[in-house]
Amino acid sequence: MATSEENDLIGYDPLAWMDGDVDKVEETIDKVYLDSNKPEDAGCDNDVTMTDDYSDDLIENAEEIVILNITKENELVIDEIDSDSVFIEERGDDSMDGEGNWAKIDALDGSGAVAEDSVSEEMDGSQIDLDSTLTIQNVVKLHEKLKNLLGAYDEIEINASDVSSIDTATLQLLVSLKKDEVKLQKKATIIYPSPRFVESAKLLGLLDVLGVHDE
Amino acid sequence: MTVRIVAIINQKGGVGKTTTTANLCHAIAELGIKVTAIDLDPQGHLAVSLGVTTQGIGGIDEAMLKEKKVHQQLISVRDNLQLITSGSKLKEIEHLTSNSSPRGVLLKDALHESLNDQDFVFIDCPPSSGLLVANALIAADEILIPMASDFLALQGLSHLMGTIKRFEKALKRKFKTLLVMSRYSPNRRISSQVLNILLTHFPEQILATVIRETALLAECPSFGKTILEYSPKSRSARDFRSLAHDFLEDKVMYGNK
């Protein structure tokens, strides 16, 4: 396995999901490409023309099947500095910044105050509300939010009730967070996951690791 | 020998699919092995790269639409190397209306019991994830993925592997999947880091020779020549000759695991 020092020009490993359970992917290809009739759930009627809908269907499905975890080298180490602050650094290379990594934070004031941005509409103490649309464009900001919140609280809640679209980069971030809970001696709970959130997590076989239930 | 059908695929553009197809096919053909290259990209760049610029000729499009047989579409472009162009109707196949036959097996059906005198059929796929790529995956036995050495190529590969795994599950068979490092810049540190990550996930699946990015490889398509003709003694020509041996002999890099 490569070390993070060796890979310090690459923020995270998009292929990390391949080391996980890849047998849980759902299949629609047989219906879309091997049957003569397009299925009802494929996004359009059977009698419509074969347009970009089909391409998009495959692309969208493919996009949902990525990234189940972050490389071992990007796992977190947390050291208590004092009762009011924590210091999180990336194992093996503390020179890296926060671009996609759990990098360094320190000297939080314990109040949980974090900078305002567009990632979460609302933060209520140890709770963070996820936006409706979560994309790679905002994942760095979300990462910062979560990192800061984790620095301030031992237990945080991530409200996923409004999520209507979530990409794999964001899911990777959440998986990485969940996987590092024990090491961090923190607890992050995803609460009120929306049907879309659950569907995406289920598609990727991430329900368990995210602690989300398909009800 | 049974013909081996290889899809050269990566939905990300600019990773070197067509360059790999044209030059690898020619390098293999130079060894006396019979190769057919299919241009499944409606842009028709493979044909241009091999010097076929005639407009309006039918190609794999007509075979997929059952208007012609595959053997009628063959163009001999080099010794031991023949080409099937994309054809002007190929892009229309993406817009086929629903009918009685499954849309994903058009290429497989067209190739059925065809080209049995060939050793290899290489399919140069378009940079997309649509119906044409689905046809290539369903028709192919093997997959060769050209990979550029940058982060976005890794991200694209992640998507592609998800697609391939879905197809494997749906088709109930595993593809033999190999990667080739194309457009490799040895003087860029990120190149080795991308390769390092790939070796972690694809141990013994990356062909041993990396194709270094050179200006010559960018130049030769405009002359309708492969690198073996355009600059036969160049390092790029050596790279592709070496890659051909790697491919035929399963010579791969060892992984990091």
Contacts between the chains, C-beta under 8 A, distances in Angstrom:
chain1	res1	chain2	res2	distance
A	1	B	200	5.8
A	1	B	256	5.6
A	1	B	257	6.9
A	2	B	193	7.5
A	2	B	196	4.3
A	2	B	197	6.3
A	2	B	199	7.9
A	2	B	200	6.0
A	2	B	256	5.9
A	6	B	193	6.5
A	6	B	196	6.0
A	7	B	193	4.7
A	7	B	196	6.2
A	7	B	197	6.4
A	8	B	193	7.7
A	9	B	189	5.9
A	9	B	190	4.5
A	9	B	193	5.3
A	10	B	151	5.7
A	10	B	154	7.4
A	10	B	190	6.9
A	10	B	193	5.4
A	10	B	194	7.0
A	10	B	197	6.6
A	11	B	151	7.6
A	13	B	154	7.5
A	13	B	197	5.5
A	13	B	200	7.8
A	14	B	151	8.0
A	14	B	154	5.0
A	14	B	155	4.6
A	14	B	157	7.4
A	14	B	158	4.0
A	15	B	154	6.4
A	15	B	157	6.5
A	15	B	158	5.2
A	15	B	161	7.0
A	15	B	197	6.5
A	15	B	198	7.6
A	15	B	200	7.8
A	15	B	201	4.6
A	17	B	158	7.0
A	18	B	158	7.9
A	18	B	161	6.2
A	18	B	201	5.1
A	19	B	201	7.3
A	22	B	165	5.5
A	23	B	169	7.7
A	25	B	162	7.2
A	25	B	165	6.0
A	25	B	166	5.6
A	25	B	169	6.3
A	27	B	166	5.9
A	27	B	169	5.1
A	27	B	170	4.8
A	28	B	166	7.8
A	29	B	104	7.7
A	29	B	134	7.2
A	29	B	166	5.4
A	29	B	167	5.7
A	29	B	169	7.9
A	29	B	170	3.9
A	29	B	171	7.9
A	30	B	170	4.3
A	30	B	171	8.0
A	32	B	104	7.4
A	32	B	134	7.7
A	33	B	102	6.6
A	33	B	103	6.3
A	33	B	104	2.8
A	33	B	105	7.7
A	33	B	131	7.3
A	33	B	134	4.6
A	33	B	135	7.9
A	33	B	138	6.7
A	33	B	170	7.8
A	34	B	102	5.0
A	34	B	104	5.4
A	34	B	105	6.7
A	34	B	138	7.5
A	34	B	170	7.0
A	35	B	102	5.9
A	36	B	98	6.7
A	36	B	99	6.7
A	36	B	100	5.6
A	36	B	101	6.1
A	36	B	102	5.2
A	36	B	103	7.7
A	37	B	98	6.2
A	38	B	98	6.3
A	46	B	98	6.0
A	47	B	97	8.0
A	47	B	98	6.2
A	48	B	98	7.7
A	49	B	95	5.8
A	49	B	96	7.7
A	49	B	97	5.0
A	50	B	94	6.8
A	50	B	95	5.5
A	50	B	96	4.4
A	50	B	97	6.0
A	50	B	98	6.8
A	50	B	103	6.2
A	50	B	131	6.6
A	51	B	94	7.7
A	51	B	95	5.7
A	52	B	94	7.9
A	52	B	130	7.6
A	54	B	94	7.7
A	54	B	103	7.8
A	54	B	130	6.3
A	54	B	131	5.6
A	55	B	94	6.9
A	55	B	128	6.2
A	55	B	129	6.3
A	55	B	130	3.3
A	55	B	131	6.8
A	58	B	129	4.6
A	58	B	130	6.5
A	58	B	133	7.7
A	58	B	134	6.7
A	58	B	163	6.6
A	59	B	11	7.8
A	59	B	128	8.0
A	59	B	129	4.6
A	59	B	130	7.9
A	59	B	159	7.8
A	61	B	162	7.7
A	61	B	163	7.6
A	61	B	166	6.5
A	62	B	11	7.9
A	62	B	129	5.8
A	62	B	159	4.7
A	62	B	160	7.2
A	62	B	162	4.7
A	62	B	163	4.1
A	62	B	166	7.2
A	63	B	159	5.7
A	63	B	162	7.6
A	64	B	162	7.5
A	65	B	159	7.7
A	65	B	162	3.0
A	65	B	163	7.7
A	65	B	165	7.0
A	65	B	166	6.9
A	66	B	155	8.0
A	66	B	158	4.3
A	66	B	159	6.1
A	66	B	162	5.6
A	67	B	158	6.4
A	168	B	158	7.7
